[in-house]
Every structure is written in C-alpha cells, then in structure tokens.
Amino acid sequence: MTGSSGTRSTPLGVRVEGRTAVLELNRPPANLIDEEMAVRLHGSLSELDARADVDAIVVTGAGWVFCGGADAAAVRASGRAAPFADAVARLFAFLPRSTTPLVAAVNGDALAGGFGLMCACDVVVVVEGARLGTNEAAHGAWPLLAQVPAIRRVPEKAALTNALTGEPFTTDQALRLGIVDEVVPRARLDARVRHWAGAVTAAGSAVATGRPLFYRAREQSYDQAVDEARQALTRAFGPQ
C-alpha cells in the first residue's frame, strides 16, 4: 500500500479488440484502487461478461505498474472505509462468478490488492522483474481482502509467509510456485497475452458453464460438487 496517486480523470480504460475486451487500470504511477476504481471495475466486468461478442477479458495496468493495491491515503481521508471495503468485496466476489475467462497482463508490480486482483484471473502473464505479492505487513497491516483470492492461487505455506513478512515474490518464484503462467520480456507481453486470450476460448460456449462451476467446486464438499456437475452434464447433453 502506498499513498494517493493523484490522476483521476479516466481511472479505468475499456476497449474491445476483436472478441477480446481490455480493462486498463489508469491511475499512474501505481494504479491504486479506491472506491471509484473498485466500483468501475466491477461494473465494467459485469457489462463485458454479459456481452455475446466478448470471449475473453484482459486486465492490465497503465504505465509500468499493474496495481499497487489500495489507495490507503485516499480511503482514510474520505472517511468512507466501509463503502470502499464493500466495493472491493463485491468486485472480488464477482470475479469467480464471471462466465468469461480473465487474463491478467501484468505489466509491472502487482502488490496487495493488486496481487489479489491478479490471483483472481484465470491466466497470468507477467513481465520480467515485477514484484508480486501482498505487502501490507511491511506497513503494519494484514492483507484482509487481498488474501482471499491469493490463498486460492498461492500454495498455502508460501501464501502465509508472504502475508506475515510482506515480502513479495520474484517472477521466478511465482512461476515455480504456479502463481503465474508465463514470465516474458516487456516487449513480448502484448503478443503473449493475445495468444492466451485466444487459447482460453477453446471450450467455446461451454466456458460460461464450466468456469463458474470450477470455482464453486473448490468451495463445496466432494459430493456437492459431483452433484452439481451431474446436473450440468445432464443439461449439456439434454434436448437443445
């Protein structure tokens, strides 16, 4: 967590390139998340997820940082800690329910809540040299919301050590732990993200059912997961 970034004119860029939508956090230098950013991210993701002409959503940051986490200074100054927390919670709750695959184009550091956002994406491509992880402990805090998606992507021991120490992972560590899918030179980021945005659509319309089912299955008992999968399979092979 760091201080306020200052730039607020267009905090979130949205564009559609072919059948891929790109959401770009645009509050340089650190692309920090405040209440407005969290609300806009949630709203834009929801709208794009409902579009029949969008097969994949890429999340990235402007400049040299993916996302440095919460804009702690702005949230404290606003006196709106509860609405901010509610907005981030709604965003994080929506991410596993999206029926559209999410690809993180991590163009630089992904820290604190930015790391949580990265971990909630399905495929992660990151530039060499980026720092990845929660860093709240270094500021005398705990990654309360950021840890929720993080502990579902990061091996438990590594996630706990990161939360306790606030020391981010290197890209090599993150790749070795399976936190990210690919580490690339900055000049190759766009090309590799385009590749992955196409690759994650291989299942076609089945993704709309399968992706949310995948994330729900991790929270259910084995029998519950099997039963819901049985119902989905019956619908998939039933009369069209």
Buried (B, 14 or more C-beta within 10 A) or exposed (E): BBEBBEBEEEBBEBEEEEBBBBBBBBBBBBBBBBBBBBBBBBBBBBEBBEEEEBBBBBBBBBBBBBBBBBBBBBBEEEEBEEBBBBBBBBBBEBBBEBEBBBBBBBBBBBBBBBBBBBBBBBBBBBBEEBBBBBBBBBEEBBBBBBBBBBBBBBEEEBBEBBBEEBBBBBBEBBBEBEBBBBBBEEEBBBEBBBBBBBEBBEEEEEBBBBBBBBBBBEEBEEEEBEEBBEEBEEEEEEEE
